[in-house]
Amino acid sequence: MKLLKDYILNNGKSINSRVLKVDSFLNHQIDPVLMMKIGEEFKRRFEGEKINKILTIEASGIAIGLAAAYAFHVPLVFAKKKVPSTMDDFYTTKVFSFTKNKEYTICIGKEFLGKEDRILIVDDFLAMGNAVLGLKKLVETAGGTVVGAGIAITKGFQEGEQILKDNGIRVESLAVVESLDNGEIRFR
């Protein structure tokens, strides 16, 4: 997606060879026009898949998830990283975040996932694929189907994309960063 790549080149920063900072438009301060365009692009790429829910994980995926849900005219469901006191019947699994070097227990209320669901998982970044695999596990536990994963930015120099494909997940990345070496952002 040329628009997203332009945003990355003009506003993103290569912190080191593994970290791309995009918090000025994607995952801290959010550019609403870009978000809606991302949602429209996911709709175009997954057209005809009969998706009835968008699924993400809190917090950075929510803006992208909302834009995708709006484009598809379906609900957005997001996994929580802590079980709220108001949630009594839920699906749960553990997800390790390499970015934060921390394991999270994520959960979704059982009333929001079911066997009739055809789910598009969306997220801001794909590095090792753990968040998507965790969400896939929750969907499958509920008897639903994961149609694919829509990722804003994939770190092509890490293994996540291949791991997801090896797990039977269709991956649609809007920008694949091949390298962040020497402070230079290069795309596939």
Order of alpha helices (4+ residues) and beta strands (2+ residues): alpha-beta-beta-alpha-beta-alpha-beta-beta-beta-beta-alpha-beta-alpha-beta-beta
